[in-house]
Amino acid sequence: VFLSIVLTGCRLSNNLTAVEKVEKDIFVRGAVISSFPPVPIYPKAQIIESYATEANYGASAVSDEGLDKVVEFYRQTFLQLGWENSLIRQSANNYLFQFKSQEYRGSVVVNLAADNKKTAITVTVSPRQ
């Protein structure tokens, strides 16, 4: 599903309501699971895997785009969505966003991948309590 008004090209999940408890752990390679919460995944990223365990979700991806470009995407996206967020530069090649929406909380780690060429993106999401 694409939310073109606010986030042109940004992938969001099909489930735009509160997280439902997952009956069975789900793990998918190469795609975002259909029940993934409406948290943006970098639009030019290749999805490595995604998962759901009870009400917790995660996804990992890589992009050929530079680290700065991916960090700026998340900075702008969280501002556009109006979500609370903080950005911590953990090292020269590792950034941590922590975010809260009305329904969710989570983190996005953006760092230089092991090949020292691509940008790795890791998203974790849980219901906000």
C-alpha positions in Angstrom: 0.0 0.0 0.0 1.3 3.4 -0.8 0.5 6.5 1.1 1.0 8.9 -1.8 -0.3 12.1 -0.2 2.3 12.3 2.6 5.0 9.8 1.7 5.3 9.3 -2.0 7.1 6.0 -2.7 7.3 5.0 1.0 6.1 1.4 1.7 3.6 0.9 4.4 1.9 -2.3 5.4 -1.6 -3.3 4.4 -2.7 -3.2 8.1 -3.4 0.4 9.1 -5.1 -0.4 12.4 -3.8 -1.5 15.8 -1.5 -4.5 16.0 -3.4 -7.7 16.5 -1.8 -10.5 18.4 -0.1 -12.9 16.0 -1.2 -16.5 16.7 1.9 -18.0 15.3 5.4 -16.6 14.8 5.8 -15.5 11.2 9.1 -15.1 9.3 9.3 -14.1 5.7 12.4 -13.7 3.5 12.5 -11.1 0.8 9.3 -9.3 1.7 7.5 -7.4 4.4 4.8 -9.5 6.1 1.2 -8.4 5.3 0.4 -7.6 9.0 3.4 -5.3 9.5 2.4 -2.1 11.2 2.3 1.2 9.1 5.9 2.1 9.8 7.9 3.3 6.7 10.4 1.1 5.1 13.0 3.0 2.9 11.4 2.9 -0.6 14.6 2.0 -2.5 15.6 -0.8 -0.1 15.8 -4.5 -0.8 13.9 -6.3 1.9 16.0 -9.1 3.4 13.5 -10.5 5.9 10.6 -9.5 8.2 9.0 -11.2 11.2 6.1 -11.1 13.7 6.1 -12.6 17.2 2.9 -12.0 19.2 2.6 -8.2 18.9 6.3 -7.5 18.0 7.5 -6.9 14.5 10.7 -6.4 12.7 12.3 -6.1 9.3 15.7 -5.8 7.8 16.7 -4.3 4.5 19.7 -3.0 2.5 19.9 -0.1 0.1 22.5 1.1 -2.4 21.7 4.6 -1.3 24.2 6.4 0.9 23.9 6.4 4.7 23.2 10.1 4.8 20.3 9.8 2.3 18.6 7.1 4.3 19.0 8.9 7.6 17.5 12.1 6.0 14.6 10.0 4.7 13.7 8.8 8.1 14.2 12.2 9.7 11.9 13.9 7.2 9.4 11.0 7.2 8.9 11.0 11.0 8.5 14.8 10.9 5.8 14.5 8.2 4.0 11.8 10.1 4.1 14.0 13.3 5.6 11.1 15.3 7.8 11.7 18.3 11.3 10.6 17.5 14.9 11.0 18.5 18.0 10.4 16.5 21.2 9.2 18.2 24.5 9.1 16.2 26.1 6.0 17.8 29.2 6.2 15.6 30.3 7.7 12.2 28.4 4.9 10.4 25.6 4.0 12.8 22.4 5.9 13.6 19.5 5.0 15.9 16.0 6.5 15.5 13.6 5.8 18.4 10.0 6.7 17.5 6.5 6.8 18.9 3.2 7.2 17.1 -0.3 7.1 18.7 -0.3 3.3 18.4 3.3 2.1 18.1 6.8 2.6 19.4 10.0 1.2 17.9 13.4 1.9 16.4 15.1 2.2 13.1 18.8 1.5 13.0 20.6 2.8 9.9 24.2 1.7 9.5 26.9 0.8 7.0 26.4 -2.8 5.9 29.2 -5.4 6.4 30.3 -4.9 2.8 31.2 -1.3 3.6 29.2 -0.2 0.5 25.5 -0.6 1.2 23.3 0.8 3.9 21.6 -1.6 6.3 18.2 -0.7 7.8 16.7 -2.5 10.7 13.1 -1.7 11.9 11.5 -3.0 15.1 8.0 -2.2 16.2 5.7 -2.9 19.2 2.3 -1.6 20.3 2.6 1.5 22.4 1.6 0.8 26.0 
